[in-house]
Amino acid sequence: MKVTVVGKSRRAGKSKAGKDYDFTTIMAEYSMRANDDNDGVQVDRINVDARMMPYALIVVGATYDLDFDRNGYLLGIEEV
């Protein structure tokens, strides 16, 4: 799915259980075109693990291709 990043925020630290976490929440805009007559845009928040793509490499305004599995979990991200 191709998305345009319209915002981002980073969360990093240590959980109460003592596990480290580091991820970026991107606000992504994408087309919800059902057919030629109905065009719409939807914005969603998607969490990206820092091991997939570090915070500094995600650019607001850039277009990315996201791959999800059948359960909706993010498998990969790459800039288009």
N, C-alpha and C positions, 0 to 999 in steps of 0.2 A: 504494500500500500504506500503510495507516495503522499507525503505530508510536508507542510511548510511550518517551520518552527516560529511561533509568535511570542514565545517567552520560555524562560528556564529558571530553575532554582536547584540548589545542591543541598543534599542532606548527607552528613558524614559524622561518624562518632562511634560510640560503643553502647550497645544495648544493656538493659538491666541484667540480662543473662551473661554479659561479658563478651558478646560477639561483636566484632567490628562490622560496620555497614558503611557503604559509600555509593550513593546513586544520585542521578539527576532526574528531576521531574520536568519533562518538557510539555509545554502547552502547544499542541499540534493542531493545525487547521487542515482539513481535507474535504474534498468534494463528495457530496452525497447524491450525485446525479442518478436518478432512477430511470429517466428517459430524456428525450430531447425537449419535452415540454416542461419538465420539473427539474430545476437546478437549485441546489442548496449547498451551504457550507456548514460543516459541523466542527466544533472545537472540543478537544478532549485532552485530558492529562494522561501522560504515559511515562512510567518509570523506566529509566535506562540504567542498568548496572554500570558502574565505572569500569569494569573489566571489558565491557562491550565497546564503550566509547567514553573517554574521560570528559569531564565537564568543560574543560578549556577548548576541546575540539568541536563542541556543538555550537553552531553559529545561528543566532536569531536572524530570521529572514531567509535562511538557506532551505533547500529542499532535500529531503532524505527519503530513502526507500526502507520501509520497515517490514520485517518478516515475522509473522505470528504462527504458532502452531494451532491445531484445531480447538484447543481449549482457551485460546486468547492470550497465551504467554508469549512475550517477545523473545524471538530467537536470534535476531540480528538487525543491525542498523548500518547503513552506508549512505554517504553523501552522493547525490545525483549531480 
